Amino acid sequence: MQERLQKFLARTGIASRRGAEKLITDGKIRVNGVVVTELGTKVDPVKDKVSYNGKMLKVEAKKVYYMLNKPKGVVSASEDKNQPTVVDLVPQNLWRKGLFPAGRLDKDTTGFVLITDDGEFAHDILSPKKHIPKTYHALVDGAITERMEADFAKGVRIGEDFTLPASLKKLSSTPQGDWGEVILKEGLYHQIKRMFGVYGLKVLELKRVQMGKLPLDPQLPEGKCRELSEEELRLVASREEE
Ligand code: URA
């Protein structure tokens, strides 16, 4: 489908529609190697090669952001030869090249996984420097004590690592053990399991229930995935203080 050159230029983000017109009339734009100064010129965005300052221009595809409710038994990767991945759960109509999970949950952990093709956004929400909290509910095979809550708040030594301050709050007791809410601002390998392991406790169930200020949609069944709205995306990237 052909479109007007100035409209194509504006869509690439190099200038506004008005600014693009000026670039054309100033003779700064080439189409298939030839300078074009005519404002009515039409181009085919797929076939024609449009360049500015020797650089080829293309319209970036809009990035996508999905919330997945991860079931157990699925690995947090884009591809795996032997096991189903979280990206395999993305339905055909939402699938596109370059999708990956922004952050990993263990194979037996369930809940909120954000799947995107936006590397910059993923880096931002995962970086410990950004302090985006990730909230989990964990069932452990024993008691969650006030001492543990106080230790988590200071940070816990797990092997070689010392965690950032985290939050632990006991939620309820069951015959199997206690449920607790854990809030982390980083994602060290098996972090929650290792933090409870310091106290001799085993994590029996682990579910991520929130990223930033966005809770997992309670209407979203396990194994299903849906697009996030712009407002929801903003909530993922926001911290408690804001
Ligand atoms: N901590 C863990 O131990 N496992 C996860 O999947 C997430 C956090």
Boltz pocket constraint, residues with backbone or C-beta under 6 A from the ligand:
constraints:
  - pocket:
      binder: B
      contacts: [[A, 104], [A, 105], [A, 106], [A, 107], [A, 109], [A, 188], [A, 189], [A, 190], [A, 191], [A, 192], [A, 193], [A, 194], [A, 206]]
      max_distance: 6.0
